[in-house]
Amino acid sequence: MSALTIFTSATTAAAVTVPATRASEDRRIPAVLGSDLEVPVKGGRLVPYANLDYAASAPCLEPVSAAVAAALPAYSSVHRGAGYASQLTTARYEQARHTVRAFVGARPDDSVVFTRNTTDATNLLARSLPEGTTAVVFDTEHHASLLPWADAVRLAPPAFPGEAVRAADEALAGIDGPKLLVVTAASNVTGELWPIAALAHIAHRHGARILVDAAQLVPHRRLNLTALDLDYVVFSGHKLYAPFGTGALIGRTDWLAAAEPYLRGGGAVKAVNDDETEWHADPEARHEAGTPNVLGAIALAAACDALNATGWSALLHEEERLIGRLRAGLAAIEGVHELSLWGPDHPRVGIVSFVVDGFTAREVAEVLSGEYGIGVRDGKFCAHPFVRHLLGAKDGGCDDVTASAVRASIGIGTTEEHVDRLVAALRDLLNRD
Ligand SMILES: Cc1ncc(COP(=O)(O)O)c(C=O)c1O
C-alpha cells in the first residue's frame, strides 16, 4: 500500500503523511496474540489453550495489534482538530475507511459507515429503510439480521440452496413497495455458504435490494460486493481478528443519505440554528455522530490489509485442511452428530456444530474447558429458530438445554493439535463408564 498524503487547511497547508504499512510485502500467514496462552484444567495443571471459538470472536492478529500500537502515540480527535496529531489521526481514520471499502470491493459511490459491530450495522440499515419497506428474511439468520426489521416476511429454512432462491423469488413477487432481502453469506451455526449471487439476482429482478450479513464470511473468504452485485454488506471487526469494537455497513448511499441520523449529535450536523438543524447529507458523517472509535477502525483496516497481503488461497488451503480433519474426526465418533442444513458435502467455512449423545451441550463444553483446556461455544448461537429447526426441537426458552448444540470454529492460529485434542476429548467423554 502506498502512503496517503492529505493536505490540510489552506492556512497551514501542512501535508500529513500516513506511513505505508508493510502488509503488502508479507505473504506469510500472520500470528495471533494469545497463541501461547495457558489455562488451568482439573487438578490445577496448566495446559496450552485450544481456542476453537473463532466464530464468536477471533483473537487479535499481530499486525492489527502493531497498527494500533503505532497509532496510539499520535492518537487525537478526528475531523475537527487543527493540530497535527488530530490531522494525522483523521488521515488514518479516513484511510481505514478507504481500506475497508477496497476490502469488500465496494463501488466508488457506496458509503462505508463505521459501526460498533454487525448488530449495530443491521440496525442502522433498518432505521434507514424508506417508509413502507418490507424485509424478507430466512429463519436461519443470526438474530442480528433476523430481528431489526419492523415489517418482515419470515421464510422457513430451505431444504436445499435452490429452494432458498425459489422461496425468495415467491416472497418478493408478493410484496408491493420497497423491499429488502436479508441473507447471511455463511451460517454462524453450520458454516454453510449461501447462494448470495443467485439471491442478489432474484432480489434485483423484483426491484428489491439485498443485504448480506458477512460476519462469518469475511474472516474466511474474499468478498466482492460489486462482482456479486450486492446492495449492502455488514460485518464485525472482532470476528475479523480486530477486536477493538468497530464494524461496518457498506453499500448504497441514497437510503442512508435520506434517513434520519442514526444518532443525533456533533459530527452528524452541518449547522444548528435557533429553529433549524441541518444534518450532513453524506451518510458517513450523518450516521457517525459523536467521537468515533478511531482505533477500532484502524484495527479493522489493518486486519483487512493483513488478510489480503497473506493471500486468500493460502488461508483457504489451511482452513480446508483443518476443518476437513476436524469433521472427519467427528464423523468417526459414534455418538457425535454434526448439524447441517444442506448435507455434509455442501461448501462451508471453518465452523462445525454438533450434538453428543447422552450429554447436554453445556456439559460437553464444560468438560472440554475444565478437563482439556479447549474453548468452544454451546447454546443456540443467537440463532434460536435455526438451531431448533436443525435439532427438530419445539419452541423453548433460552435455557432449554435440550435444544442446544456445541460449536467448534477455527481460523488463523488453529493447529492440528487443537483439532486432534477436541476429537480425542470427545472420544474419551463417550467412552467413560
Ligand atoms: C452471522 C452473524 N451475524 C451477526 C452477528 C452479530 O455480530 P456482533 O455480535 O458482532 O454484532 C454474528 C455474531 O455471532 C454472526 O455470526
PDBQT file of the ligand as one rigid body, heavy atoms in Angstrom, charges set to zero:
ROOT
HETATM    1  C1  LIG A 501     -23.711 -14.351  11.043  1.00  0.00    +0.000 C 
HETATM    2  C2  LIG A 501     -23.651 -13.364  12.185  1.00  0.00    +0.000 A 
HETATM    3  N1  LIG A 501     -24.285 -12.206  12.064  1.00  0.00    +0.000 NA
HETATM    4  C3  LIG A 501     -24.248 -11.274  13.027  1.00  0.00    +0.000 A 
HETATM    5  C4  LIG A 501     -23.573 -11.496  14.196  1.00  0.00    +0.000 A 
HETATM    6  C5  LIG A 501     -23.580 -10.436  15.257  1.00  0.00    +0.000 C 
HETATM    7  O1  LIG A 501     -22.291  -9.922  15.387  1.00  0.00    +0.000 OA
HETATM    8  P1  LIG A 501     -21.985  -8.862  16.525  1.00  0.00    +0.000 P 
HETATM    9  O2  LIG A 501     -22.239  -9.563  17.826  1.00  0.00    +0.000 OA
HETATM   10  O3  LIG A 501     -20.552  -8.534  16.318  1.00  0.00    +0.000 OA
HETATM   11  O4  LIG A 501     -22.893  -7.718  16.315  1.00  0.00    +0.000 OA
HETATM   12  C6  LIG A 501     -22.914 -12.696  14.394  1.00  0.00    +0.000 A 
HETATM   13  C7  LIG A 501     -22.197 -12.966  15.662  1.00  0.00    +0.000 C 
HETATM   14  O5  LIG A 501     -22.089 -14.074  16.107  1.00  0.00    +0.000 OA
HETATM   15  C8  LIG A 501     -22.947 -13.644  13.346  1.00  0.00    +0.000 A 
HETATM   16  O6  LIG A 501     -22.313 -14.812  13.472  1.00  0.00    +0.000 OA
ENDROOT
TORSDOF 0
